[in-house]
Amino acid sequence: LASELRAGRLIALPLRQDWMHTRYGFVYLSDRQLSPPAMAFMAEVRLVEASMSALADSLRQPAAPLSRAQA
């Protein structure tokens, strides 16, 4: 859908509700070192979250209007 949105053939409706978000946390004992797989998982979750946020921001940009030939 990203290419359709960027081309202006589809539009993202500006719909945001208070309940449309996630809340999560990483819980671990402060006196224990995390395992390498746990640290890698946390890094991956943060990377995916940042990537999805950047994608959502880029798709919210207004698309150029369609020309008569494209419409």
All heavy atoms as TSV, in Angstrom:
chain	resi	resn	atom	element	x	y	z
A	1	LEU	N	N	0.800	-1.198	0.000
A	1	LEU	CA	C	0.000	0.000	0.000
A	1	LEU	C	C	0.843	1.263	0.000
A	1	LEU	O	O	0.346	2.304	-0.397
A	1	LEU	CB	C	-0.931	0.005	1.207
A	1	LEU	CG	C	-2.033	-1.037	1.233
A	1	LEU	CD1	C	-2.806	-0.951	2.519
A	1	LEU	CD2	C	-2.941	-0.932	0.048
A	2	ALA	N	N	2.069	1.153	0.466
A	2	ALA	CA	C	2.907	2.347	0.567
A	2	ALA	C	C	3.076	3.032	-0.781
A	2	ALA	O	O	2.994	4.260	-0.870
A	2	ALA	CB	C	4.266	1.995	1.169
A	3	SER	N	N	3.279	2.247	-1.846
A	3	SER	CA	C	3.459	2.861	-3.163
A	3	SER	C	C	2.167	3.531	-3.638
A	3	SER	O	O	2.197	4.586	-4.265
A	3	SER	CB	C	3.940	1.831	-4.185
A	3	SER	OG	O	2.965	0.822	-4.354
A	4	GLU	N	N	1.025	2.939	-3.315
A	4	GLU	CA	C	-0.260	3.536	-3.683
A	4	GLU	C	C	-0.480	4.845	-2.926
A	4	GLU	O	O	-0.974	5.824	-3.500
A	4	GLU	CB	C	-1.407	2.562	-3.374
A	4	GLU	CG	C	-1.335	1.254	-4.141
A	4	GLU	CD	C	-1.560	1.438	-5.624
A	4	GLU	OE1	O	-2.429	2.237	-5.999
A	4	GLU	OE2	O	-0.849	0.772	-6.399
A	5	LEU	N	N	-0.108	4.869	-1.659
A	5	LEU	CA	C	-0.230	6.094	-0.877
A	5	LEU	C	C	0.698	7.179	-1.404
A	5	LEU	O	O	0.298	8.332	-1.561
A	5	LEU	CB	C	0.069	5.808	0.599
A	5	LEU	CG	C	-1.009	5.026	1.337
A	5	LEU	CD1	C	-0.459	4.468	2.641
A	5	LEU	CD2	C	-2.207	5.904	1.607
A	6	ARG	N	N	1.940	6.807	-1.690
A	6	ARG	CA	C	2.909	7.787	-2.196
A	6	ARG	C	C	2.495	8.334	-3.557
A	6	ARG	O	O	2.740	9.493	-3.857
A	6	ARG	CB	C	4.292	7.165	-2.264
A	6	ARG	CG	C	4.929	7.006	-0.922
A	6	ARG	CD	C	6.401	6.621	-1.009
A	6	ARG	NE	N	6.886	6.304	0.300
A	6	ARG	CZ	C	7.019	5.080	0.788
A	6	ARG	NH1	N	6.730	4.037	0.045
A	6	ARG	NH2	N	7.458	4.884	2.005
A	7	ALA	N	N	1.877	7.493	-4.372
A	7	ALA	CA	C	1.456	7.929	-5.706
A	7	ALA	C	C	0.171	8.749	-5.650
A	7	ALA	O	O	-0.213	9.354	-6.640
A	7	ALA	CB	C	1.252	6.706	-6.610
A	8	GLY	N	N	-0.485	8.774	-4.515
A	8	GLY	CA	C	-1.702	9.545	-4.389
A	8	GLY	C	C	-2.950	8.810	-4.844
A	8	GLY	O	O	-4.020	9.407	-4.926
A	9	ARG	N	N	-2.829	7.522	-5.153
A	9	ARG	CA	C	-3.997	6.738	-5.561
A	9	ARG	C	C	-4.855	6.336	-4.366
A	9	ARG	O	O	-6.027	6.042	-4.513
A	9	ARG	CB	C	-3.558	5.515	-6.359
A	9	ARG	CG	C	-2.995	5.887	-7.737
A	9	ARG	CD	C	-2.696	4.665	-8.573
A	9	ARG	NE	N	-1.522	3.953	-8.120
A	9	ARG	CZ	C	-0.272	4.211	-8.536
A	9	ARG	NH1	N	-0.043	5.177	-9.403
A	9	ARG	NH2	N	0.737	3.507	-8.078
A	10	LEU	N	N	-4.264	6.316	-3.204
A	10	LEU	CA	C	-4.971	6.087	-1.948
A	10	LEU	C	C	-4.585	7.201	-0.998
A	10	LEU	O	O	-3.520	7.797	-1.134
A	10	LEU	CB	C	-4.564	4.754	-1.311
A	10	LEU	CG	C	-4.976	3.475	-2.017
A	10	LEU	CD1	C	-4.374	2.282	-1.287
A	10	LEU	CD2	C	-6.483	3.349	-2.060
A	11	ILE	N	N	-5.440	7.470	-0.030
A	11	ILE	CA	C	-5.085	8.444	0.998
A	11	ILE	C	C	-5.268	7.802	2.365
A	11	ILE	O	O	-6.118	6.934	2.539
A	11	ILE	CB	C	-5.918	9.744	0.905
A	11	ILE	CG1	C	-7.409	9.451	1.097
A	11	ILE	CG2	C	-5.679	10.460	-0.403
A	11	ILE	CD1	C	-8.233	10.679	1.331
A	12	ALA	N	N	-4.464	8.225	3.287
A	12	ALA	CA	C	-4.599	7.778	4.669
A	12	ALA	C	C	-5.534	8.752	5.370
A	12	ALA	O	O	-5.312	9.962	5.344
A	12	ALA	CB	C	-3.234	7.753	5.352
A	13	LEU	N	N	-6.591	8.238	5.935
A	13	LEU	CA	C	-7.528	9.094	6.652
A	13	LEU	C	C	-6.917	9.515	7.980
A	13	LEU	O	O	-6.308	8.707	8.667
A	13	LEU	CB	C	-8.849	8.361	6.887
A	13	LEU	CG	C	-9.598	7.968	5.623
A	13	LEU	CD1	C	-10.835	7.155	5.989
A	13	LEU	CD2	C	-9.974	9.185	4.805
A	14	PRO	N	N	-7.067	10.775	8.340
A	14	PRO	CA	C	-6.461	11.266	9.578
A	14	PRO	C	C	-7.271	10.828	10.800
A	14	PRO	O	O	-7.949	11.615	11.430
A	14	PRO	CB	C	-6.481	12.783	9.384
A	14	PRO	CG	C	-7.651	13.032	8.503
A	14	PRO	CD	C	-7.732	11.828	7.595
A	15	LEU	N	N	-7.210	9.569	11.107
A	15	LEU	CA	C	-7.966	9.018	12.222
A	15	LEU	C	C	-7.002	8.599	13.324
A	15	LEU	O	O	-6.138	7.754	13.119
A	15	LEU	CB	C	-8.788	7.807	11.763
A	15	LEU	CG	C	-9.535	7.062	12.853
A	15	LEU	CD1	C	-10.609	7.948	13.465
A	15	LEU	CD2	C	-10.138	5.797	12.305
A	16	ARG	N	N	-7.134	9.222	14.447
A	16	ARG	CA	C	-6.335	8.868	15.616
A	16	ARG	C	C	-7.261	8.842	16.820
A	16	ARG	O	O	-7.984	9.792	17.077
A	16	ARG	CB	C	-5.241	9.902	15.857
A	16	ARG	CG	C	-4.082	9.765	14.936
A	16	ARG	CD	C	-2.831	9.894	15.803
A	16	ARG	NE	N	-1.633	9.917	15.030
A	16	ARG	CZ	C	-0.891	8.852	14.834
A	16	ARG	NH1	N	-1.239	7.700	15.330
A	16	ARG	NH2	N	0.221	8.931	14.161
A	17	GLN	N	N	-7.230	7.756	17.528
A	17	GLN	CA	C	-8.014	7.623	18.750
A	17	GLN	C	C	-7.042	7.400	19.907
A	17	GLN	O	O	-5.955	6.868	19.720
A	17	GLN	CB	C	-8.982	6.440	18.635
A	17	GLN	CG	C	-9.999	6.579	17.533
A	17	GLN	CD	C	-10.988	7.696	17.787
A	17	GLN	OE1	O	-11.410	7.911	18.910
A	17	GLN	NE2	N	-11.352	8.420	16.753
A	18	ASP	N	N	-7.457	7.801	21.099
A	18	ASP	CA	C	-6.595	7.642	22.272
A	18	ASP	C	C	-6.193	6.189	22.504
A	18	ASP	O	O	-5.105	5.913	22.989
A	18	ASP	CB	C	-7.286	8.181	23.525
A	18	ASP	CG	C	-7.416	9.696	23.504
A	18	ASP	OD1	O	-6.657	10.342	22.757
A	18	ASP	OD2	O	-8.281	10.218	24.221
A	19	TRP	N	N	-7.057	5.257	22.163
A	19	TRP	CA	C	-6.773	3.856	22.422
A	19	TRP	C	C	-5.872	3.232	21.359
A	19	TRP	O	O	-5.446	2.102	21.501
A	19	TRP	CB	C	-8.078	3.068	22.526
A	19	TRP	CG	C	-8.959	3.178	21.324
A	19	TRP	CD1	C	-9.963	4.073	21.125
A	19	TRP	CD2	C	-8.912	2.381	20.141
A	19	TRP	NE1	N	-10.542	3.880	19.900
A	19	TRP	CE2	C	-9.914	2.845	19.265
A	19	TRP	CE3	C	-8.125	1.316	19.731
A	19	TRP	CZ2	C	-10.144	2.291	18.016
A	19	TRP	CZ3	C	-8.361	0.761	18.472
A	19	TRP	CH2	C	-9.354	1.246	17.645
A	20	MET	N	N	-5.541	3.958	20.303
A	20	MET	CA	C	-4.736	3.404	19.201
A	20	MET	C	C	-3.233	3.577	19.473
A	20	MET	O	O	-2.550	4.342	18.811
A	20	MET	CB	C	-5.094	4.081	17.882
A	20	MET	CG	C	-6.462	3.773	17.384
A	20	MET	SD	S	-6.731	4.636	15.835
A	20	MET	CE	C	-7.895	3.579	15.071
A	21	HIS	N	N	-2.752	2.881	20.441
A	21	HIS	CA	C	-1.326	2.896	20.736
A	21	HIS	C	C	-0.975	1.632	21.514
A	21	HIS	O	O	-1.854	0.908	21.968
A	21	HIS	CB	C	-0.933	4.144	21.528
A	21	HIS	CG	C	-1.580	4.212	22.876
A	21	HIS	ND1	N	-2.834	4.729	23.064
A	21	HIS	CD2	C	-1.157	3.797	24.086
A	21	HIS	CE1	C	-3.150	4.640	24.345
A	21	HIS	NE2	N	-2.154	4.081	24.984
A	22	THR	N	N	0.277	1.395	21.620
A	22	THR	CA	C	0.729	0.257	22.409
A	22	THR	C	C	1.519	0.764	23.607
A	22	THR	O	O	2.121	1.836	23.566
A	22	THR	CB	C	1.629	-0.686	21.588
A	22	THR	OG1	O	2.765	0.051	21.138
A	22	THR	CG2	C	0.888	-1.260	20.402
A	23	ARG	N	N	1.485	-0.009	24.622
A	23	ARG	CA	C	2.304	0.266	25.806
A	23	ARG	C	C	2.948	-1.048	26.183
A	23	ARG	O	O	2.267	-2.060	26.348
A	23	ARG	CB	C	1.454	0.778	26.959
A	23	ARG	CG	C	0.926	2.158	26.714
A	23	ARG	CD	C	0.198	2.649	27.928
A	23	ARG	NE	N	-0.416	3.922	27.574
A	23	ARG	CZ	C	-0.761	4.825	28.430
A	23	ARG	NH1	N	-0.573	4.618	29.712
A	23	ARG	NH2	N	-1.307	5.944	28.046
A	24	TYR	N	N	4.228	-1.019	26.280
A	24	TYR	CA	C	4.939	-2.228	26.661
A	24	TYR	C	C	6.158	-1.822	27.471
A	24	TYR	O	O	6.520	-0.637	27.524
A	24	TYR	CB	C	5.362	-3.040	25.425
A	24	TYR	CG	C	6.398	-2.354	24.591
A	24	TYR	CD1	C	7.750	-2.545	24.844
A	24	TYR	CD2	C	6.040	-1.495	23.565
A	24	TYR	CE1	C	8.712	-1.896	24.097
A	24	TYR	CE2	C	6.996	-0.850	22.815
A	24	TYR	CZ	C	8.326	-1.057	23.078
A	24	TYR	OH	O	9.276	-0.400	22.337
A	25	GLY	N	N	6.754	-2.764	28.068
A	25	GLY	CA	C	7.971	-2.518	28.813
A	25	GLY	C	C	8.776	-3.796	28.913
A	25	GLY	O	O	8.273	-4.890	28.653
A	26	PHE	N	N	10.012	-3.638	29.229
A	26	PHE	CA	C	10.886	-4.776	29.444
A	26	PHE	C	C	11.149	-4.845	30.938
A	26	PHE	O	O	11.597	-3.882	31.545
A	26	PHE	CB	C	12.201	-4.619	28.680
A	26	PHE	CG	C	12.022	-4.514	27.198
A	26	PHE	CD1	C	12.238	-3.315	26.544
A	26	PHE	CD2	C	11.636	-5.612	26.446
A	26	PHE	CE1	C	12.070	-3.220	25.180
A	26	PHE	CE2	C	11.461	-5.519	25.074
A	26	PHE	CZ	C	11.675	-4.325	24.443
A	27	VAL	N	N	10.857	-5.972	31.528
A	27	VAL	CA	C	11.008	-6.135	32.965
A	27	VAL	C	C	12.111	-7.152	33.227
A	27	VAL	O	O	12.120	-8.244	32.648
A	27	VAL	CB	C	9.686	-6.625	33.601
A	27	VAL	CG1	C	9.836	-6.815	35.100
A	27	VAL	CG2	C	8.560	-5.654	33.297
A	28	TYR	N	N	13.025	-6.758	34.065
A	28	TYR	CA	C	14.107	-7.667	34.433
A	28	TYR	C	C	14.661	-7.238	35.780
A	28	TYR	O	O	14.435	-6.112	36.235
A	28	TYR	CB	C	15.199	-7.718	33.363
A	28	TYR	CG	C	15.774	-6.368	33.012
A	28	TYR	CD1	C	16.913	-5.885	33.644
A	28	TYR	CD2	C	15.185	-5.580	32.030
A	28	TYR	CE1	C	17.434	-4.650	33.319
A	28	TYR	CE2	C	15.708	-4.346	31.696
A	28	TYR	CZ	C	16.831	-3.887	32.343
A	28	TYR	OH	O	17.351	-2.655	32.026
A	29	LEU	N	N	15.337	-8.132	36.438
A	29	LEU	CA	C	15.911	-7.845	37.749
A	29	LEU	C	C	17.114	-6.934	37.599
A	29	LEU	O	O	17.999	-7.175	36.771
A	29	LEU	CB	C	16.305	-9.146	38.445
A	29	LEU	CG	C	15.147	-10.110	38.733
A	29	LEU	CD1	C	15.686	-11.436	39.253
A	29	LEU	CD2	C	14.166	-9.496	39.711
A	30	SER	N	N	17.146	-5.882	38.399
A	30	SER	CA	C	18.221	-4.894	38.267
A	30	SER	C	C	19.583	-5.437	38.689
A	30	SER	O	O	20.613	-4.944	38.246
A	30	SER	CB	C	17.903	-3.643	39.083
A	30	SER	OG	O	17.804	-3.954	40.454
A	31	ASP	N	N	19.598	-6.454	39.518
A	31	ASP	CA	C	20.876	-6.990	39.975
A	31	ASP	C	C	21.367	-8.161	39.121
A	31	ASP	O	O	22.326	-8.831	39.475
A	31	ASP	CB	C	20.784	-7.408	41.446
A	31	ASP	CG	C	19.768	-8.510	41.691
A	31	ASP	OD1	O	18.853	-8.672	40.841
A	31	ASP	OD2	O	19.872	-9.208	42.714
A	32	ARG	N	N	20.703	-8.385	37.991
A	32	ARG	CA	C	21.109	-9.475	37.096
A	32	ARG	C	C	21.394	-8.918	35.709
A	32	ARG	O	O	20.681	-8.054	35.215
A	32	ARG	CB	C	19.998	-10.520	36.969
A	32	ARG	CG	C	19.589	-11.105	38.281
A	32	ARG	CD	C	19.810	-12.580	38.297
A	32	ARG	NE	N	19.496	-13.119	39.601
A	32	ARG	CZ	C	18.714	-14.137	39.778
A	32	ARG	NH1	N	18.127	-14.729	38.758
A	32	ARG	NH2	N	18.504	-14.592	40.982
A	33	GLN	N	N	22.418	-9.438	35.086
A	33	GLN	CA	C	22.758	-9.017	33.730
A	33	GLN	C	C	21.847	-9.748	32.740
A	33	GLN	O	O	21.570	-10.941	32.889
A	33	GLN	CB	C	24.220	-9.351	33.434
A	33	GLN	CG	C	24.680	-8.841	32.094
A	33	GLN	CD	C	26.178	-9.049	31.908
A	33	GLN	OE1	O	26.872	-9.496	32.816
A	33	GLN	NE2	N	26.658	-8.722	30.730
A	34	LEU	N	N	21.378	-9.016	31.736
A	34	LEU	CA	C	20.539	-9.641	30.711
A	34	LEU	C	C	21.390	-10.544	29.827
A	34	LEU	O	O	22.555	-10.258	29.561
A	34	LEU	CB	C	19.871	-8.577	29.843
A	34	LEU	CG	C	18.783	-7.754	30.503
A	34	LEU	CD1	C	18.338	-6.636	29.578
A	34	LEU	CD2	C	17.612	-8.641	30.855
A	35	SER	N	N	20.756	-11.590	29.332
A	35	SER	CA	C	21.464	-12.490	28.419
A	35	SER	C	C	21.616	-11.810	27.063
A	35	SER	O	O	20.835	-10.913	26.717
A	35	SER	CB	C	20.675	-13.789	28.257
A	35	SER	OG	O	19.467	-13.531	27.549
A	36	PRO	N	N	22.607	-12.208	26.279
A	36	PRO	CA	C	22.755	-11.631	24.935
A	36	PRO	C	C	21.500	-11.772	24.072
A	36	PRO	O	O	21.119	-10.805	23.403
A	36	PRO	CB	C	23.947	-12.389	24.351
A	36	PRO	CG	C	24.775	-12.740	25.556
A	36	PRO	CD	C	23.753	-13.057	26.629
A	37	PRO	N	N	20.797	-12.923	24.097
A	37	PRO	CA	C	19.556	-12.986	23.306
A	37	PRO	C	C	18.486	-11.993	23.793
A	37	PRO	O	O	17.775	-11.407	22.990
A	37	PRO	CB	C	19.081	-14.423	23.477
A	37	PRO	CG	C	20.306	-15.197	23.810
A	37	PRO	CD	C	21.149	-14.256	24.614
A	38	ALA	N	N	18.384	-11.793	25.102
A	38	ALA	CA	C	17.405	-10.835	25.630
A	38	ALA	C	C	17.764	-9.419	25.189
A	38	ALA	O	O	16.891	-8.642	24.793
A	38	ALA	CB	C	17.339	-10.923	27.150
A	39	MET	N	N	19.031	-9.072	25.244
A	39	MET	CA	C	19.470	-7.749	24.805
A	39	MET	C	C	19.235	-7.563	23.306
A	39	MET	O	O	18.800	-6.490	22.865
A	39	MET	CB	C	20.940	-7.533	25.172
A	39	MET	CG	C	21.139	-7.406	26.668
A	39	MET	SD	S	22.856	-7.409	27.243
A	39	MET	CE	C	23.668	-6.294	26.170
A	40	ALA	N	N	19.478	-8.609	22.527
A	40	ALA	CA	C	19.248	-8.541	21.080
A	40	ALA	C	C	17.763	-8.376	20.788
A	40	ALA	O	O	17.372	-7.608	19.898
A	40	ALA	CB	C	19.796	-9.791	20.404
A	41	PHE	N	N	16.908	-9.088	21.528
A	41	PHE	CA	C	15.468	-8.965	21.343
A	41	PHE	C	C	15.002	-7.545	21.636
A	41	PHE	O	O	14.236	-6.957	20.877
A	41	PHE	CB	C	14.728	-9.963	22.236
A	41	PHE	CG	C	13.236	-9.788	22.199
A	41	PHE	CD1	C	12.502	-10.181	21.085
A	41	PHE	CD2	C	12.576	-9.208	23.267
A	41	PHE	CE1	C	11.129	-10.009	21.044
A	41	PHE	CE2	C	11.195	-9.035	23.242
A	41	PHE	CZ	C	10.478	-9.434	22.121
A	42	MET	N	N	15.465	-6.977	22.742
A	42	MET	CA	C	15.080	-5.616	23.099
A	42	MET	C	C	15.530	-4.624	22.029
A	42	MET	O	O	14.767	-3.726	21.657
A	42	MET	CB	C	15.682	-5.249	24.459
A	42	MET	CG	C	15.036	-5.994	25.609
A	42	MET	SD	S	15.916	-5.824	27.178
A	42	MET	CE	C	15.686	-4.098	27.535
A	43	ALA	N	N	16.735	-4.798	21.522
A	43	ALA	CA	C	17.238	-3.911	20.470
A	43	ALA	C	C	16.394	-4.048	19.205
A	43	ALA	O	O	16.074	-3.056	18.541
A	43	ALA	CB	C	18.706	-4.221	20.175
A	44	GLU	N	N	16.014	-5.266	18.867
A	44	GLU	CA	C	15.203	-5.505	17.662
A	44	GLU	C	C	13.815	-4.882	17.798
A	44	GLU	O	O	13.319	-4.266	16.859
A	44	GLU	CB	C	15.086	-7.009	17.399
A	44	GLU	CG	C	14.404	-7.342	16.105
A	44	GLU	CD	C	15.184	-6.941	14.871
A	44	GLU	OE1	O	16.405	-6.764	14.937
A	44	GLU	OE2	O	14.543	-6.798	13.805
A	45	VAL	N	N	13.197	-5.018	18.955
A	45	VAL	CA	C	11.880	-4.416	19.179
A	45	VAL	C	C	11.968	-2.900	19.020
A	45	VAL	O	O	11.128	-2.278	18.360
A	45	VAL	CB	C	11.322	-4.797	20.567
A	45	VAL	CG1	C	10.115	-3.953	20.936
A	45	VAL	CG2	C	10.967	-6.267	20.609
A	46	ARG	N	N	12.985	-2.297	19.596
A	46	ARG	CA	C	13.150	-0.838	19.481
A	46	ARG	C	C	13.417	-0.418	18.044
A	46	ARG	O	O	12.924	0.616	17.593
A	46	ARG	CB	C	14.271	-0.384	20.408
A	46	ARG	CG	C	13.888	-0.497	21.872
A	46	ARG	CD	C	15.026	-0.096	22.779
A	46	ARG	NE	N	14.618	-0.172	24.167
A	46	ARG	CZ	C	15.300	-0.803	25.111
A	46	ARG	NH1	N	16.430	-1.405	24.834
A	46	ARG	NH2	N	14.860	-0.816	26.348
A	47	LEU	N	N	14.181	-1.214	17.309
A	47	LEU	CA	C	14.470	-0.906	15.909
A	47	LEU	C	C	13.196	-0.980	15.057
A	47	LEU	O	O	12.925	-0.101	14.240
A	47	LEU	CB	C	15.522	-1.873	15.375
A	47	LEU	CG	C	16.218	-1.426	14.126
A	47	LEU	CD1	C	17.723	-1.507	14.339
A	47	LEU	CD2	C	15.839	-2.320	12.968
A	48	VAL	N	N	12.412	-2.024	15.253
A	48	VAL	CA	C	11.160	-2.175	14.510
A	48	VAL	C	C	10.208	-1.041	14.859
A	48	VAL	O	O	9.561	-0.464	13.978
A	48	VAL	CB	C	10.518	-3.553	14.791
A	48	VAL	CG1	C	9.088	-3.612	14.272
A	48	VAL	CG2	C	11.353	-4.656	14.177
A	49	GLU	N	N	10.131	-0.683	16.129
A	49	GLU	CA	C	9.258	0.408	16.545
A	49	GLU	C	C	9.676	1.723	15.868
A	49	GLU	O	O	8.825	2.455	15.350
A	49	GLU	CB	C	9.305	0.558	18.059
A	49	GLU	CG	C	8.410	1.660	18.571
A	49	GLU	CD	C	8.487	1.804	20.080
A	49	GLU	OE1	O	9.590	1.736	20.648
A	49	GLU	OE2	O	7.420	1.976	20.669
A	50	ALA	N	N	10.956	2.010	15.837
A	50	ALA	CA	C	11.441	3.232	15.198
A	50	ALA	C	C	11.165	3.202	13.699
A	50	ALA	O	O	10.770	4.218	13.104
A	50	ALA	CB	C	12.930	3.413	15.465
A	51	SER	N	N	11.360	2.055	13.078
A	51	SER	CA	C	11.113	1.914	11.648
A	51	SER	C	C	9.641	2.124	11.314
A	51	SER	O	O	9.300	2.820	10.350
A	51	SER	CB	C	11.577	0.526	11.194
A	51	SER	OG	O	11.237	0.294	9.863
A	52	MET	N	N	8.747	1.533	12.095
A	52	MET	CA	C	7.314	1.686	11.857
A	52	MET	C	C	6.868	3.129	12.088
A	52	MET	O	O	6.035	3.658	11.365
A	52	MET	CB	C	6.514	0.732	12.745
A	52	MET	CG	C	6.751	-0.729	12.432
A	52	MET	SD	S	6.444	-1.171	10.710
A	52	MET	CE	C	4.708	-0.884	10.595
A	53	SER	N	N	7.450	3.771	13.066
A	53	SER	CA	C	7.119	5.165	13.340
A	53	SER	C	C	7.554	6.059	12.177
A	53	SER	O	O	6.813	6.946	11.754
A	53	SER	CB	C	7.785	5.607	14.637
A	53	SER	OG	O	7.490	6.949	14.914
A	54	ALA	N	N	8.752	5.814	11.655
A	54	ALA	CA	C	9.246	6.594	10.514
A	54	ALA	C	C	8.382	6.354	9.281
A	54	ALA	O	O	8.067	7.286	8.534
A	54	ALA	CB	C	10.704	6.242	10.222
A	55	LEU	N	N	7.974	5.109	9.054
A	55	LEU	CA	C	7.113	4.800	7.915
A	55	LEU	C	C	5.767	5.501	8.059
A	55	LEU	O	O	5.270	6.103	7.112
A	55	LEU	CB	C	6.918	3.291	7.792
A	55	LEU	CG	C	5.952	2.827	6.700
A	55	LEU	CD1	C	6.455	3.251	5.325
A	55	LEU	CD2	C	5.755	1.328	6.759
A	56	ALA	N	N	5.187	5.455	9.247
A	56	ALA	CA	C	3.903	6.123	9.472
A	56	ALA	C	C	4.025	7.621	9.243
A	56	ALA	O	O	3.156	8.235	8.623
A	56	ALA	CB	C	3.407	5.833	10.888
A	57	ASP	N	N	5.113	8.225	9.710
A	57	ASP	CA	C	5.329	9.661	9.492
A	57	ASP	C	C	5.440	9.978	8.011
A	57	ASP	O	O	4.878	10.962	7.535
A	57	ASP	CB	C	6.589	10.141	10.220
A	57	ASP	CG	C	6.416	10.173	11.726
A	57	ASP	OD1	O	5.253	10.123	12.206
A	57	ASP	OD2	O	7.431	10.243	12.426
A	58	SER	N	N	6.157	9.143	7.265
A	58	SER	CA	C	6.333	9.417	5.836
A	58	SER	C	C	5.028	9.252	5.073
A	58	SER	O	O	4.785	9.963	4.096
A	58	SER	CB	C	7.410	8.506	5.229
A	58	SER	OG	O	6.942	7.178	5.097
A	59	LEU	N	N	4.166	8.351	5.509
A	59	LEU	CA	C	2.893	8.145	4.825
A	59	LEU	C	C	1.875	9.220	5.167
A	59	LEU	O	O	0.899	9.396	4.453
A	59	LEU	CB	C	2.329	6.760	5.157
A	59	LEU	CG	C	3.148	5.590	4.626
A	59	LEU	CD1	C	2.542	4.279	5.074
A	59	LEU	CD2	C	3.261	5.630	3.111
A	60	ARG	N	N	2.104	9.954	6.237
A	60	ARG	CA	C	1.201	11.041	6.607
A	60	ARG	C	C	1.450	12.303	5.796
A	60	ARG	O	O	0.667	13.230	5.845
A	60	ARG	CB	C	1.335	11.362	8.091
A	60	ARG	CG	C	0.491	10.472	8.950
A	60	ARG	CD	C	0.441	10.977	10.377
A	60	ARG	NE	N	0.544	9.821	11.242
A	60	ARG	CZ	C	1.610	9.477	11.930
A	60	ARG	NH1	N	2.687	10.203	11.916
A	60	ARG	NH2	N	1.616	8.393	12.667
A	61	GLN	N	N	2.567	12.340	5.071
A	61	GLN	CA	C	2.858	13.516	4.256
A	61	GLN	C	C	1.817	13.622	3.156
A	61	GLN	O	O	1.461	12.631	2.540
A	61	GLN	CB	C	4.264	13.408	3.641
A	61	GLN	CG	C	5.379	13.310	4.651
A	61	GLN	CD	C	5.420	14.502	5.577
A	61	GLN	OE1	O	5.246	15.619	5.156
A	61	GLN	NE2	N	5.643	14.248	6.853
A	62	PRO	N	N	1.342	14.820	2.859
A	62	PRO	CA	C	0.347	14.943	1.802
A	62	PRO	C	C	0.926	14.560	0.454
A	62	PRO	O	O	2.062	14.883	0.122
A	62	PRO	CB	C	-0.034	16.428	1.831
A	62	PRO	CG	C	0.937	17.101	2.710
A	62	PRO	CD	C	1.686	16.070	3.487
A	63	ALA	N	N	0.145	13.822	-0.304
A	63	ALA	CA	C	0.569	13.404	-1.643
A	63	ALA	C	C	0.323	14.528	-2.634
A	63	ALA	O	O	-0.542	15.376	-2.440
A	63	ALA	CB	C	-0.212	12.160	-2.060
A	64	ALA	N	N	1.104	14.510	-3.697
A	64	ALA	CA	C	0.895	15.476	-4.774
A	64	ALA	C	C	-0.439	15.165	-5.441
A	64	ALA	O	O	-0.820	14.012	-5.575
A	64	ALA	CB	C	2.036	15.375	-5.769
A	65	PRO	N	N	-1.166	16.209	-5.871
A	65	PRO	CA	C	-2.445	15.949	-6.539
A	65	PRO	C	C	-2.243	15.190	-7.834
A	65	PRO	O	O	-1.209	15.324	-8.507
A	65	PRO	CB	C	-2.999	17.349	-6.797
A	65	PRO	CG	C	-2.012	18.318	-6.292
A	65	PRO	CD	C	-0.842	17.579	-5.732
A	66	LEU	N	N	-3.220	14.377	-8.195
A	66	LEU	CA	C	-3.166	13.618	-9.441
A	66	LEU	C	C	-3.392	14.548	-10.618
A	66	LEU	O	O	-4.218	15.455	-10.569
A	66	LEU	CB	C	-4.249	12.536	-9.468
A	66	LEU	CG	C	-4.085	11.368	-8.500
A	66	LEU	CD1	C	-5.314	10.469	-8.605
A	66	LEU	CD2	C	-2.849	10.594	-8.796
A	67	SER	N	N	-2.663	14.280	-11.685
A	67	SER	CA	C	-2.917	15.011	-12.921
A	67	SER	C	C	-4.131	14.389	-13.598
A	67	SER	O	O	-4.580	13.316	-13.223
A	67	SER	CB	C	-1.695	14.925	-13.842
A	67	SER	OG	O	-1.551	13.588	-14.306
A	68	ARG	N	N	-4.666	15.041	-14.608
A	68	ARG	CA	C	-5.850	14.497	-15.308
A	68	ARG	C	C	-5.515	13.139	-15.939
A	68	ARG	O	O	-6.344	12.262	-15.978
A	68	ARG	CB	C	-6.333	15.470	-16.383
A	68	ARG	CG	C	-6.959	16.700	-15.817
A	68	ARG	CD	C	-7.569	17.512	-16.962
A	68	ARG	NE	N	-7.937	18.833	-16.527
A	68	ARG	CZ	C	-9.131	19.145	-16.070
A	68	ARG	NH1	N	-10.053	18.224	-15.964
A	68	ARG	NH2	N	-9.396	20.379	-15.705
A	69	ALA	N	N	-4.282	12.970	-16.398
A	69	ALA	CA	C	-3.878	11.708	-17.032
A	69	ALA	C	C	-3.860	10.578	-16.003
A	69	ALA	O	O	-4.175	9.441	-16.326
A	69	ALA	CB	C	-2.514	11.851	-17.689
A	70	GLN	N	N	-3.480	10.884	-14.748
A	70	GLN	CA	C	-3.425	9.855	-13.713
A	70	GLN	C	C	-4.794	9.520	-13.160
A	70	GLN	O	O	-5.030	8.436	-12.696
A	70	GLN	CB	C	-2.517	10.324	-12.559
A	70	GLN	CG	C	-1.071	10.426	-12.951
A	70	GLN	CD	C	-0.265	11.055	-11.827
A	70	GLN	OE1	O	-0.693	12.044	-11.224
A	70	GLN	NE2	N	0.885	10.479	-11.552
A	71	ALA	N	N	-5.696	10.495	-13.161
A	71	ALA	CA	C	-7.029	10.284	-12.595
A	71	ALA	C	C	-7.859	9.474	-13.513
A	71	ALA	O	O	-8.151	8.535	-13.777
A	71	ALA	CB	C	-7.729	11.626	-12.358
